[in-house]
């Protein structure tokens, strides 16, 4: 039985991994920690967990672990994991960090996009990027995994096959991302007040979104050469879900059927990536509550573009679901344990 500790347990990301661990047949939650001075039971924070988990949330820095965990999940903002991960690693505990703290090999990139110096740059060299569909073998041998960013999951899965197979050019890529309000976390903010958010769509961080370098870094890995792209995020008035629409110039003529076949072959061993048979995008509704990423692959032969959409639940495949999938791979388990269930559609 894998003993798991969750730090940041009362946020949406913490709740997601708690739900996943409770469904997992080979995992046990040993302690829940949060940075707020509120030590209620987790089922008092989230009443839907009544009868499933009644662990009391402990205050970070004062917690007492009943037993040493095998893995700790940092469901925390940027800056927490890089200051605390080493202590767990030195004690032989595996770490999965949700934030951007360990996603970049170069600390200068972290400084540029996150506005602060990295507290433990030596760990960047060993951290493995937590996207199992592309880095499964590396994750299997890792003790520190940087969970993939929510927008980056869909965008990278949508473009990786085309870049790896040389179907598209590595420059001029455009990614239009639309995300639900829950992506901003649990803390209330004026811009998420219902009268402002309802019936309102807006773009944000138009040229400075922190997932841009993440996408460029790992898509460059796939292409074998530098990839440059434009990413614009949009906030839409829904609770959950992300839809990334990706545009790339074809490097050579290809039919839609050939492109879809190439994608199906590429993801043949990835149970949580589903490629639409006919290029239809069914939207975020069909993946809500699930760990699936649904891709729709199309070719605009008139303009010479490949267009791929990726739909995901931002709180599952875009966060806690990927974290649990990473845990499974790290511990040599079936990748789908605790995760193989359909979405909540409609």
ZAMARGU-4260 file (C-alpha; in steps of 0.2 Angstrom, whole numbers, plus 5000, padded with zeros to 4 digits):
<rodrens>
0) 5000/5000/5000 | 5007/5017/4995 | 5006/5030/5009 | 5003/5047/5003 | 5003/5064/5011
5) 4994/5079/5003 | 5001/5097/5006 | 4988/5110/5001 | 4974/5098/5004 | 4960/5111/5006
10) 4962/5118/4988 | 4955/5112/4972 | 4971/5103/4968 | 4972/5095/4985 | 4954/5090/4984
15) 4957/5082/4967 | 4971/5071/4973 | 4962/5066/4988 | 4947/5060/4978 | 4959/5050/4966
20) 4968/5042/4981 | 4952/5037/4989 | 4947/5028/4973 | 4965/5020/4971 | 4965/5001/4977
25) 4984/5002/4982 | 4985/5019/4990 | 4981/5026/5008 | 4981/5044/5013 | 4991/5046/5029
30) 4990/5065/5032 | 4983/5081/5025 | 4991/5098/5027 | 4986/5116/5023 | 4993/5133/5026
35) 4978/5140/5034 | 4975/5139/5053 | 4959/5128/5051 | 4960/5111/5057 | 4943/5104/5053
40) 4941/5087/5046 | 4942/5086/5027 | 4924/5081/5026 | 4919/5097/5035 | 4928/5107/5021
45) 4920/5096/5008 | 4904/5087/5014 | 4903/5076/4998 | 4918/5066/5006 | 4907/5061/5021
50) 4909/5042/5025 | 4925/5041/5014 | 4938/5052/5022 | 4937/5060/5039 | 4956/5064/5042
55) 4959/5081/5051 | 4968/5094/5041 | 4985/5099/5050 | 4993/5116/5049 | 5009/5116/5038
60) 5025/5117/5048 | 5016/5109/5064 | 5010/5093/5057 | 5014/5076/5064 | 5014/5061/5052
65) 5008/5045/5060 | 5020/5036/5048 | 5032/5041/5035 | 5024/5043/5018 | 5030/5035/5002
70) 5025/5050/4992 | 5020/5068/4995 | 5010/5079/4984 | 5013/5097/4984 | 4996/5104/4978
75) 5003/5121/4982 | 5007/5138/4973 | 5024/5142/4965 | 5038/5144/4978 | 5032/5130/4991
80) 5039/5115/4983 | 5056/5122/4979 | 5059/5126/4997 | 5052/5110/5005 | 5055/5096/4993
85) 5073/5092/4997 | 5069/5087/5015 | 5057/5074/5009 | 5069/5068/4995 | 5083/5066/5008
90) 5071/5056/5019 | 5068/5044/5004 | 5051/5051/5000 | 5045/5053/4982 | 5039/5070/4977
95) 5026/5076/4965 | 5024/5095/4964 | 5010/5104/4955 | 5018/5121/4953 | 5030/5127/4940
100) 5045/5126/4953 | 5053/5111/4944 | 5047/5112/4926 | 5062/5120/4919 | 5080/5114/4918
105) 5087/5132/4917 | 5084/5142/4933 | 5085/5158/4922 | 5069/5153/4913 | 5061/5151/4930
110) 5067/5168/4935 | 5061/5176/4919 | 5043/5169/4919 | 5040/5168/4938 | 5049/5183/4944
115) 5060/5175/4957 | 5076/5166/4959 | 5074/5147/4961 | 5077/5142/4979 | 5085/5125/4975
120) 5092/5125/4957 | 5102/5109/4959 | 5086/5099/4960 | 5081/5105/4942 | 5093/5094/4935
125) 5085/5078/4941 | 5067/5083/4941 | 5057/5074/4927 | 5042/5082/4918 | 5026/5074/4923
130) 5018/5070/4906 | 5017/5051/4906 | 5012/5050/4888 | 5029/5057/4883 | 5040/5054/4897
135) 5034/5037/4904 | 5051/5029/4906 | 5060/5044/4914 | 5045/5046/4927 | 5047/5027/4931
140) 5064/5030/4938 | 5061/5047/4946 | 5060/5053/4964 | 5055/5071/4959 | 5041/5074/4946
145) 5036/5091/4940 | 5017/5089/4937 | 5012/5096/4920 | 5003/5113/4919 | 4985/5113/4915
150) 4985/5122/4898 | 5001/5113/4893 | 4994/5096/4895 | 4982/5098/4880 | 4993/5109/4869
155) 5008/5097/4871 | 4998/5082/4868 | 4990/5090/4853 | 5006/5095/4844 | 5019/5082/4850
160) 5015/5069/4837 | 5015/5082/4822 | 5032/5089/4828 | 5040/5072/4832 | 5035/5065/4815
165) 5039/5081/4805 | 5022/5084/4799 | 5022/5103/4804 | 5035/5117/4804 | 5042/5121/4822
170) 5039/5140/4820 | 5023/5150/4818 | 5012/5139/4830 | 4997/5147/4838 | 4988/5140/4853
175) 4971/5147/4858 | 4967/5141/4875 | 4950/5143/4884 | 4949/5138/4903 | 4936/5137/4916
180) 4936/5148/4932 | 4942/5134/4943 | 4959/5135/4935 | 4962/5151/4946 | 4961/5141/4962
185) 4949/5142/4977 | 4953/5159/4984 | 4940/5172/4979 | 4945/5186/4968 | 4935/5201/4962
190) 4936/5196/4943 | 4928/5180/4948 | 4913/5188/4956 | 4898/5180/4948 | 4891/5196/4940
195) 4908/5200/4932 | 4912/5182/4926 | 4895/5176/4920 | 4892/5180/4901 | 4909/5186/4900
200) 4924/5180/4890 | 4941/5188/4891 | 4959/5185/4886 | 4973/5187/4899 | 4992/5187/4901
205) 4991/5189/4882 | 5010/5189/4879 | 5017/5183/4896 | 5007/5167/4901 | 5019/5156/4911
210) 5014/5140/4902 | 5021/5147/4886 | 5039/5142/4890 | 5033/5126/4896 | 5025/5122/4880
215) 5040/5128/4870 | 5052/5118/4880 | 5044/5101/4879 | 5038/5103/4861 | 5056/5107/4856
220) 5061/5090/4864 | 5048/5082/4852 | 5054/5092/4837 | 5072/5090/4840 | 5074/5108/4837
225) 5068/5125/4844 | 5050/5128/4844 | 5042/5145/4845 | 5024/5148/4847 | 5010/5161/4852
230) 4999/5156/4866 | 4984/5166/4872 | 4973/5160/4886 | 4955/5165/4888 | 4944/5164/4903
235) 4926/5157/4900 | 4911/5157/4912 | 4912/5138/4916 | 4917/5129/4931 | 4929/5116/4924
240) 4937/5111/4908 | 4950/5117/4895 | 4950/5117/4876 | 4966/5121/4867 | 4965/5124/4849
245) 4982/5122/4840 | 4987/5129/4823 | 5003/5124/4814 | 5009/5125/4796 | 5011/5109/4787
250) 5028/5104/4782 | 5022/5093/4768 | 5005/5088/4761 | 4995/5076/4771 | 4976/5071/4771
255) 4966/5072/4787 | 4964/5053/4787 | 4983/5051/4786 | 4985/5064/4800 | 4973/5055/4812
260) 4981/5038/4808 | 4998/5045/4813 | 4990/5052/4829 | 4982/5035/4834 | 4998/5026/4831
265) 5008/5038/4841 | 4996/5037/4856 | 4993/5018/4854 | 5000/5014/4871 | 4993/5029/4880
270) 4976/5024/4888 | 4970/5042/4892 | 4972/5050/4875 | 4957/5048/4863 | 4958/5053/4845
275) 4942/5057/4837 | 4938/5046/4822 | 4932/5059/4810 | 4940/5075/4817 | 4924/5080/4827
280) 4928/5090/4843 | 4915/5085/4856 | 4921/5098/4868 | 4925/5098/4887 | 4908/5091/4892
285) 4913/5073/4888 | 4929/5073/4898 | 4923/5082/4914 | 4928/5072/4929 | 4939/5061/4919
290) 4957/5059/4916 | 4955/5059/4897 | 4962/5071/4884 | 4951/5071/4869 | 4960/5076/4852
295) 4952/5081/4836 | 4964/5081/4822 | 4960/5091/4806 | 4969/5097/4790 | 4965/5113/4781
300) 4971/5109/4764 | 4967/5126/4757 | 4978/5135/4770 | 4991/5121/4773 | 4987/5120/4791
305) 4985/5106/4804 | 4972/5111/4817 | 4971/5100/4833 | 4959/5103/4847 | 4962/5095/4864
310) 4949/5094/4877 | 4952/5090/4896 | 4946/5093/4913 | 4958/5106/4920 | 4956/5099/4938
315) 4959/5081/4933 | 4970/5078/4917 | 4976/5096/4919 | 4981/5093/4938 | 4977/5079/4950
320) 4973/5066/4938 | 4990/5068/4930 | 4998/5068/4947 | 4990/5051/4951 | 4995/5044/4934
325) 5013/5050/4938 | 5012/5041/4955 | 5006/5025/4947 | 5021/5026/4935 | 5034/5030/4948
330) 5028/5015/4959 | 5028/5003/4944 | 5009/5001/4945 | 4996/5000/4931 | 4995/5018/4924
335) 4976/5018/4925 | 4973/5013/4943 | 4961/5025/4952 | 4958/5034/4935 | 4949/5023/4923
340) 4932/5030/4923 | 4922/5040/4911 | 4917/5058/4912 | 4901/5066/4920 | 4893/5071/4903
345) 4881/5079/4901
</rodrens>
